[in-house]
Amino acid sequence: MKKFVKYLCLAVALLALPITLAACGNSGSKVVKVGIVGTDDQRIWNPLKSQLKKKGITLKLVTFSDYSQPNGALQNGEINLNAFQHKLFLDNWNKTNHGDLVSIGKTYLSPIGAYSHKIKNVSQIKNGDKIAIPNDAVNGGRALHLLANEGLIKLDNKPLPTTSDITSNPKHLKISSLDGSQEPRSLDDVTVAIINNTFALDAKLNPSNAIFREKVNKQSEPYINLIAAKKSDQNNKTLKEVVKAYQTSSNAKRIYKLYDHADIPAWNIKLK
């Protein structure tokens, strides 16, 4: 009986050994998966990998093709952070999807721009011209505000207007909504497309060549891009190290250089 108990204990110990080793390996690993949209932001994030490696953090980038995917992936735990959206977009997504994602740090401000293959300035927009705007509620509303600021339309006083909130359209512009990633391809078919920097840069459009862009002022605050995490992770020290590595003066210089001042580092920005 004693021998049986001895062998039984030995068998249990041997079975438990691989589990113990695997657990030890996992507890020592600090892999952080960051979701981004498009490929252009890889130029900002890739240089941070070596910096974080020194702190025992392995940074892995997960690239999504459009804005509809990264928040769901974050909420479901497929990634640890994402960096693609501004506060208005995040708040709207949480409300619509009953999410609990929060901002844990600011990245940069990207004034949205109007691009064209057919005209050079806003005064050349004619009666009946076609205008493409993003099809998500937040950036679509942002695009409509931009058109209103240029005097092309008038809107009801709403933070997130839709085309049904247009109260005046003197040039009878034909405004249609497209997926943001498809807008650059529409430039041969429309007179103007209002495109987020993410997709403009991926399509090799130069923001300095936009025929008009958002002005940077106090009203830009809700459009500052951010790094998002699940609410349960908002005080996670490892994730805070990633934010700290992003928000450095050297990375600010990199953003200015890579985007030719089209994107503005915003963690210390003072808007007037």
N, C-alpha and C positions, 0 to 999 in steps of 0.2 A: 504494500500500500504506500509506503514511504517513497519507494522508487517511482511509482506512478505519479504521485504528487510532484516529485522532483522534475520528472520529464514534462509534466503538464505545465509547470511554471516556466521551464526552459522554452517550451513551444510558444507560450504566450509572450514571453520576452522577445523571442525572435520575430514574431509577427508584429509586435509593437515597434520594433527598431526602425524600420523604414518610415513609419508614420512619424516617429519622433524626429528623424533626420529631415524629412520633408517640411515639417512644421518649423524647424529651426531655420531651414533655408528660406522659407517664406517670410519669417519674422525679420530676417536681416535684409530683405530686399525692399527698396523704395523706388518702385516704378510708378511714374506719373504719366498717364495718358492724357494728352491735350487735344481736343477736337478743334480744327480750324476749317474754314470754307475756302475752297480754291487752293492754288499752289503758291500764290505770291507771298503770303505771310510766312512761308517756310524760311524765307531769307532773313526774317527777324528772329524766328525761334531756333533755327539750327545752331547759330553761334552760342546760344545759351546752354547747349548740351554739355560742353566741356566744363563750363563754370559750375553747373549743378553736379556734374560727376564728382567734382572735388568734395562735395558735401554728401556724397553717397546716394545721390538721386539720379536715376536713369530717366531721361525725358524721352517720351515717344509721341510723335505727332500722328494723329488720325485725321485724314483729309476727307471732307465731305463735299459733295458737288453743289449743294444748295442749302438755303437757310432752314428748310423744314426738318432737317435730320439731327443736328448736334444737340439740341436741348432734350429731345427724347432719349438719345444715347446717354446723356449725362444723368437724366432722371432715373434711367434703368440701370445705372452703374456700369455701363460698357466703357465709359471714359471717366476720368477724375475731374477734369476741368474742360471748359471750352472758352474760346476767345474769338468771337465773330460778330457780336451783337452790341447794340446800345441799350440803355436802360428802358426806353419806351418799348422796344421789341421784347425784352425780357419780361417786363411787367405784363404785357399783353399775352405773352405765351403762358405765363403762370396762371393768369386769370382764365384763359381759354381751356387749359389742360389740367387745371387743379394741381399745378406744380409747386414746388417749394425751393426753386433755384434762387440763389442770391449772388450779388456781386461781391467779390473779395479784393478787387483792385481795378483801377482804370488803366487803359492802354493808350489809345490815341483817338483823335477826332478826325473824321473823314467827311468834309463837306461834300454833299451829293452834287453831281454835275449833269448838265444837259449837253449831249453830244450829237453831232450831225455829220453826214457825208455830203449834204446837199447845200447847206447854208453856213455863213460865217458868223452871223450875229443875230440877236433876237429880233431886230427890226425887219429881217427878211422873212419872218414867218407870215404866211399868207392865209387868206380865208380858206377854210376847209382842210388845212394841213393836218397830217396824222402825227399824233404825239403818243409815244409809248411810255408807260410808267410801270414800276414794279407791282406785282400782283399780290404781295402780302399787305395786310391792312396798315401796318405801321409805316413802311417805306412808301407805299402808295399814297398815304396821307401826306407824308413828308414831301413827296414829289408835287402834289397838288398845291401845297403851301408855296413851293418854289415857283410854280407857274403863276400863282397869285401875286407873289412878291415882284414878279416881272411885269405885272399889269396885264397878263394875258387872260386871266379869268378872275372872278370874284367868288368867295366861298362863304357859307354859313360859318359862324364862329365856333368851330369844333377843333379839339386837339388832334383828332384822327378823322379827317373828312374822307368821304368817298366821292365818286363822280356824281352821285345823286345829291350831294351838298353844294354843287356848283350853282350859284345864283345868277351868274352872268358869264356869257361866253361869246363876246362880240364878234370874234373871228370864226365862230362855228367850228372850233377845233375838234377833230375826231380823236378823242382820248381813249386809248385801249390799254388793258393791263396784261403784262407778260411776266412769266417767271424771270426773275432778275438775271439768272445765268444765260437766258436766251436773248436778252435785250441787245447785246452787241451785234448779234446776227441779224437783228431787225433793221439795222441802220440803212440798208439799201432799200427797205420797203417803207420806212417812215421818214418824216422830215426831221424829227427830233426824238431822241430817247433819253430819258432821265435815268442814269445808271449809278448804282453804288460803286464806290472805289474798288471794292473787292473784285467785282466782275469787270469793271473797266480796265483795271491793271492786268488781270488775267488775259484780257483780250488785246493787250498791248496798246490800249488807248491812253493818251497822255492827258492827265487831268488839267494841265496848264492850257490845253487846246480846247477845253470845254467852252461852249459859246456863252454859258452863264453858270454860276455856281452859287451855293449857299454862302451867305455872309457869316463870318465867325463873330458871335457876340453872346450876350447872356442867354439868348434863346437857344443857343447851341448845346446847353448843358445836358438835356435829355438824350442827345445824340452822341455823347462820348461813349466810345466802345469800352468794353470791360471784360474781365476774366470772371467767369461764373463757376460756382460750385454748388453742390447740394447743401441745403441749410445745415444738415448734420455735420458737414465738413468745414463750415465757415471758420472754425478756429483751429483747423488741422495745421500743425507746425510745418509739416513737409510741404503742403500746398502753399503756405505763406512764404516758404523759401523760394518757391517758383515765382511768385509775384515779386518778391524782393529782387530776384535775379533779372526780372523783366524791367523793373522800374529803376534803371541805373542811368547815369548821365551818358555812359558809352552807348547804351541801347537807344537813348533819345537821339544821339548823333547819327546812329545807324538808320533810324526811321527817317530822319530828315534827308539823309543822303540817298537812301534807296528810293524814296518816293518824291524826291525833288521838292520837298516842303508841301506836297499835296496832302499828306497826312501829318497831323500835328501831335506830338507826344502830349498826353493830357493829364498825367498823374499830378503835376504841379501847376497846371494851367490856371491863369486868372482871366476870366471872361468879363467883359464890360458891356 
